[in-house]
Amino acid sequence: MASYIALCNFTDQGIRNVKETVHRAEAVAAAARKAGVTMTDIQWTLGGYDIVCRFEAPDDATMTAFGLAIGMQGNVRTQTLRAFSRDEMQAIISRIGS
C-alpha cells in the first residue's frame, strides 16, 4: 500500500461547524474504508494547517478519487503528499546510477 499525508485547512463552512470535527473525522475514516483507503492517523494541529492525516491506499488513483470525494463535502481543503517509508526510499536511491 502507498502512504499519503494530507495537510488540511478548514473552509469557512468547516470552521463554522468546528464542534463537529471529531465526528466528521470518524465519518471520513468510514468513507475511506469504503473507498479502499485506510486513515492510519489524524492530528489536529496549530500553525499553517488545521489537520494532518495519514492514509494508505493501493494507488494514486484511489487516493485521488477519495480526496476529491472528501473535498466535495466542503469542510476542508487538502494538499495531499505521496509519502515514502525508509525502505521505499532506500529502494528508490538504489536506482540512482553513479
C-alpha distance (Angstrom), angle and dihedral (degrees) to the residues before:
residue distance angle dihedral
M1 . . .
A2 3.78 . .
S3 3.82 119.4 .
Y4 3.80 125.6 -132.9
I5 3.79 135.4 -174.7
A6 3.81 116.9 -150.1
L7 3.79 117.4 -159.2
C8 3.80 107.6 -159.9
N9 3.78 136.8 -167.4
F10 3.78 125.2 -170.4
T11 3.78 115.6 -112.6
D12 3.81 119.6 -140.7
Q13 3.81 87.3 -91.6
G14 3.80 92.1 48.1
I15 3.80 94.8 51.6
R16 3.82 92.5 45.5
N17 3.81 86.8 57.9
V18 3.82 97.2 35.8
K19 3.81 92.1 132.0
E20 3.82 86.6 70.9
T21 3.82 95.1 52.5
V22 3.82 96.0 105.8
H23 3.79 91.1 48.1
R24 3.83 90.2 47.1
A25 3.83 89.7 51.1
E26 3.81 89.4 55.9
A27 3.80 89.3 50.1
V28 3.83 90.4 49.5
A29 3.81 90.6 51.9
A30 3.81 90.0 51.2
A31 3.82 92.0 47.1
A32 3.80 89.3 48.9
R33 3.80 91.4 54.9
K34 3.82 90.3 51.0
A35 3.81 89.3 51.5
G36 3.81 93.6 49.8
V37 3.82 92.7 -104.3
T38 3.81 127.2 120.2
M39 3.79 122.1 -146.4
T40 3.80 100.8 -148.4
D41 3.81 97.9 178.2
I42 3.79 142.9 2.8
Q43 3.80 127.8 -169.3
W44 3.80 129.5 -179.7
T45 3.79 107.3 -139.2
L46 3.79 145.2 -168.0
G47 3.79 120.9 -130.3
G48 3.77 129.8 35.0
Y49 3.81 96.0 -6.7
D50 3.79 131.4 43.3
I51 3.81 97.4 -153.5
V52 3.80 135.0 18.2
C53 3.81 118.3 -163.2
R54 3.75 133.6 -177.0
F55 3.80 120.2 -148.6
E56 3.78 138.1 179.3
A57 3.79 120.9 -150.8
P58 3.79 135.3 166.8
D59 3.82 93.1 -117.4
D60 3.79 146.3 -11.4
A61 3.81 93.8 -94.6
T62 3.81 92.5 56.2
M63 3.79 91.8 48.3
T64 3.80 92.3 46.0
A65 3.81 93.0 51.4
F66 3.80 90.5 48.3
G67 3.82 92.1 47.7
L68 3.80 91.4 50.6
A69 3.81 90.9 49.7
I70 3.82 90.7 52.3
G71 3.80 91.2 46.3
M72 3.80 90.6 53.3
Q73 3.81 89.1 63.9
G74 3.79 88.4 68.2
N75 3.82 101.8 -136.9
V76 3.81 100.5 106.2
R77 3.77 141.4 20.1
T78 3.76 113.2 -141.8
Q79 3.75 140.2 -156.8
T80 3.79 108.7 -161.9
L81 3.78 122.0 -158.1
R82 3.80 127.4 -167.4
A83 3.80 106.1 -127.3
F84 3.81 128.2 -157.2
S85 3.79 127.4 -152.2
R86 3.80 121.5 -133.9
D87 3.81 91.1 -98.7
E88 3.80 92.5 47.8
M89 3.79 91.1 49.9
Q90 3.81 90.8 48.9
A91 3.81 89.6 53.3
I92 3.81 90.3 49.6
I93 3.80 92.1 49.5
S94 3.79 91.2 49.5
R95 3.82 88.3 63.5
I96 3.78 92.4 61.2
G97 3.76 112.5 103.7
S98 3.80 121.1 -134.2
